[in-house]
Amino acid sequence: MPAGLLVASYLLVVLAPLGLAWARGLAPRSPWDELATGLGLLALAMILVEFFQLGRFRAVTSRVGSDVVMRSHQLLARAALAFAVLHPFLYVSDRDPAPAWDVTRQTAVDYTWHGLWPGIAAWLLLGALVVLAIGRDASGLRYQHWRLLHGLSAAAVAGLGVLHALRAGRYSADSALAWLWGGLLVLALAALLYVYAVAPLLRRRRPWRVATVQPVAERTWSLTLEPRFRRPFRYRAGEFAWLNIGHSVFSLDENPFSIASAPSGGPRLEFLVKELGDFTNRIGQIPPGTRAWVEGPQGHLTLKGHEDAPGIALIAGGVGLAPLLGILRELAAAGDPRPTVLIYGNRHAGQIIHGAELADLSRTHGTEVVHVLSEPPPGWTGPTGVIDADLLRARFGRPDRRDWLYVLCGPPAMLRSVEDTLITLGVPPARILSEQFVYD
Ligand SMILES: Cc1cc2nc3c(=O)[nH]c(=O)nc-3n(C[C@H](O)[C@H](O)[C@H](O)COP(=O)(O)OP(=O)(O)OC[C@H]3O[C@@H](n4cnc5c(N)ncnc54)[C@H](O)[C@@H]3O)c2cc1C
């Protein structure tokens, strides 16, 4: 499904309740009442669709990238919260109950406690949910505990919101809209159930074990996993997976890491892990043989659909090398004749991962490997500083490189500046693939 179709499907679903309400052809109320109801319908539909933007569905993440999915999840949740906050305050009709002649409740709003309490509860919970998601790092909550809380309260918001619409809504009393709410709620909860219960159950048949854990650069480790099952694990170079190491298959203790190995390199998967927090700081202590679970693959940082690109530029910052190394290894193994350039930025030489292998790939596959260091050692002859516009212009400013495929992975600031420069150089946005390791 192309990305445009995803956006169109999204709009279709979130606007469907408004369309169904309008299609009932009821006599209009005051514009403020209609606006209040419209915002409520929109907010509820958006909340229900949020469950499909968990970054766990390959059909979605392979089109736009998990970082984009998660970012839109965050932004759309904030928009839904804004609509929901306004919703109760815009009503101007204060008649309740409706007079006997007013069977369609044209002149009255349902203020009965029976209809109101689920709405108030959903409203308060949604606010708390979004505020806690924004202030997650400051809250001191462990990421895994926050995720559990987030999932459970989101399910409660969805259920209470639908209950409120069915009990208090003028338009939701109609059977078509009531069915739509019921259907969306079931699908939303099913998505949650699939991610946290069904998928782990299926994964039980595909256990992995830690094969090696080795330091490869400053505070960076190479972790390899080998499958304990027969069926091949299919993935594309550049994708990522959620790793759960040493926990129950149902545990929420899982973290996303890019696959640095190439599919043609055998059944083992390699991950490059930078020490950063709770899990990654302890990576070097994981004993070989530990059981592991791999959820995935996911992501859009792959060459699929870009077979016609005349050349491939890989631009990495730090551990962002991981998915790009997978791509480079795959291209080399396949003997792909297209020219490749790797621009790899680090602070100092001790942070370069798999430097010897990169030098080898340069010799055997002809990849132009450009190391950029902001704190170079004495005698360094390569570029210094950061991956900036001048460096990119010198490498990719030629017209024949405009149609190359540019694959980017690294810190958000680096990605933004590289993307801007490439676009200034005339590279079409569709030829730029980028993925960041943080969702904020
Ligand atoms: C698509 C993707 C690919 C990634 N690939 C790599 C890679 O190849 N190599 C690498 O070193 N790092 C990679 N990361 C980053 C890596 O997932 C985090 O560094 C790691 O999860 C941090 O966990 P922690 O417990 O050590 O740190 P914590 O101190 O617990 O967390 C630090 C921050 O990491 C993020 N984080 C923590 N746990 C999770 C989680 N379960 N899911 C999502 N984010 C989380 C949160 O933003 C948190 O604030 C990738 C991230 C993403 C989203």
The ligand as an SDF file (V2000), in Angstrom:
LIG
                    3D

 53 58  0  0  0  0  0  0  0  0999 V2000
   13.7940    1.8870   14.8750 C   0  0  0  0  0  0  0  0  0  0  0  0
   14.8860    1.9410   15.8880 C   0  0  0  0  0  0  0  0  0  0  0  0
   16.0880    1.3070   15.6320 C   0  0  0  0  0  0  0  0  0  0  0  0
   17.1050    1.3810   16.5640 C   0  0  0  0  0  0  0  0  0  0  0  0
   18.3040    0.7710   16.2890 N   0  0  0  0  0  0  0  0  0  0  0  0
   19.3020    0.8780   17.1500 C   0  0  0  0  0  0  0  0  0  0  0  0
   20.5720    0.2640   16.8760 C   0  0  0  0  0  0  0  0  0  0  0  0
   20.7820   -0.3790   15.8530 O   0  0  0  0  0  0  0  0  0  0  0  0
   21.5590    0.4040   17.7990 N   0  0  0  0  0  0  0  0  0  0  0  0
   21.3640    1.1150   18.9710 C   0  0  0  0  0  0  0  0  0  0  0  0
   22.2990    1.1870   19.7710 O   0  0  0  0  0  0  0  0  0  0  0  0
   20.1820    1.6900   19.2530 N   0  0  0  0  0  0  0  0  0  0  0  0
   19.1570    1.5800   18.3880 C   0  0  0  0  0  0  0  0  0  0  0  0
   17.9480    2.1540   18.6890 N   0  0  0  0  0  0  0  0  0  0  0  0
   17.7970    2.8470   19.9730 C   0  0  0  0  0  0  0  0  0  0  0  0
   17.5470    1.8270   21.0760 C   0  0  0  0  0  0  0  0  0  0  0  0
   16.2930    1.2080   20.8820 O   0  0  0  0  0  0  0  0  0  0  0  0
   17.5500    2.5150   22.4320 C   0  0  0  0  0  0  0  0  0  0  0  0
   18.8060    3.0700   22.6130 O   0  0  0  0  0  0  0  0  0  0  0  0
   17.2890    1.5290   23.5380 C   0  0  0  0  0  0  0  0  0  0  0  0
   15.9900    1.0200   23.4290 O   0  0  0  0  0  0  0  0  0  0  0  0
   17.4870    2.2240   24.8750 C   0  0  0  0  0  0  0  0  0  0  0  0
   17.0920    1.3440   25.8900 O   0  0  0  0  0  0  0  0  0  0  0  0
   17.7490    1.3900   27.3540 P   0  0  0  0  0  0  0  0  0  0  0  0
   16.8920    0.5550   28.2270 O   0  0  0  0  0  0  0  0  0  0  0  0
   19.1770    1.0570   27.3020 O   0  0  0  0  0  0  0  0  0  0  0  0
   17.6820    2.9110   27.7200 O   0  0  0  0  0  0  0  0  0  0  0  0
   16.6110    3.7180   28.6140 P   0  0  0  0  0  0  0  0  0  0  0  0
   17.3630    4.5540   29.5560 O   0  0  0  0  0  0  0  0  0  0  0  0
   15.5650    2.8430   29.1890 O   0  0  0  0  0  0  0  0  0  0  0  0
   15.9440    4.5600   27.5270 O   0  0  0  0  0  0  0  0  0  0  0  0
   16.5640    5.6600   26.8920 C   0  0  0  0  0  0  0  0  0  0  0  0
   15.5920    6.1190   25.8150 C   0  0  0  0  0  0  0  0  0  0  0  0
   15.5250    5.0890   24.8130 O   0  0  0  0  0  0  0  0  0  0  0  0
   14.1930    4.9520   24.3630 C   0  0  0  0  0  0  0  0  0  0  0  0
   13.7050    3.5870   24.6520 N   0  0  0  0  0  0  0  0  0  0  0  0
   13.9520    2.8230   25.7360 C   0  0  0  0  0  0  0  0  0  0  0  0
   13.3410    1.6440   25.6450 N   0  0  0  0  0  0  0  0  0  0  0  0
   12.6830    1.6780   24.4860 C   0  0  0  0  0  0  0  0  0  0  0  0
   11.8400    0.7650   23.8340 C   0  0  0  0  0  0  0  0  0  0  0  0
   11.5450   -0.4180   24.3650 N   0  0  0  0  0  0  0  0  0  0  0  0
   11.3140    1.1140   22.6540 N   0  0  0  0  0  0  0  0  0  0  0  0
   11.5850    2.3080   22.1020 C   0  0  0  0  0  0  0  0  0  0  0  0
   12.3880    3.2170   22.6490 N   0  0  0  0  0  0  0  0  0  0  0  0
   12.9090    2.9120   23.8300 C   0  0  0  0  0  0  0  0  0  0  0  0
   13.3670    5.9420   25.1040 C   0  0  0  0  0  0  0  0  0  0  0  0
   13.2070    7.1070   24.3030 O   0  0  0  0  0  0  0  0  0  0  0  0
   14.1590    6.2680   26.3170 C   0  0  0  0  0  0  0  0  0  0  0  0
   13.8870    7.5220   26.7810 O   0  0  0  0  0  0  0  0  0  0  0  0
   16.9200    2.0860   17.7810 C   0  0  0  0  0  0  0  0  0  0  0  0
   15.7030    2.6970   18.0450 C   0  0  0  0  0  0  0  0  0  0  0  0
   14.7050    2.6260   17.1190 C   0  0  0  0  0  0  0  0  0  0  0  0
   13.3970    3.3000   17.4250 C   0  0  0  0  0  0  0  0  0  0  0  0
  1  2  1  0
  2  3  1  0
  2 52  2  0
  3  4  2  0
  4  5  1  0
  4 50  1  0
  5  6  2  0
  6  7  1  0
  6 13  1  0
  7  8  2  0
  7  9  1  0
  9 10  1  0
 10 11  2  0
 10 12  1  0
 12 13  2  0
 13 14  1  0
 14 15  1  0
 14 50  1  0
 15 16  1  0
 16 17  1  0
 16 18  1  0
 18 19  1  0
 18 20  1  0
 20 21  1  0
 20 22  1  0
 22 23  1  0
 23 24  1  0
 24 25  2  0
 24 26  1  0
 24 27  1  0
 27 28  1  0
 28 29  2  0
 28 30  1  0
 28 31  1  0
 31 32  1  0
 32 33  1  0
 33 34  1  0
 33 48  1  0
 34 35  1  0
 35 36  1  0
 35 46  1  0
 36 37  1  0
 36 45  1  0
 37 38  2  0
 38 39  1  0
 39 40  1  0
 39 45  2  0
 40 41  1  0
 40 42  2  0
 42 43  1  0
 43 44  2  0
 44 45  1  0
 46 47  1  0
 46 48  1  0
 48 49  1  0
 50 51  2  0
 51 52  1  0
 52 53  1  0
M  END
$$$$
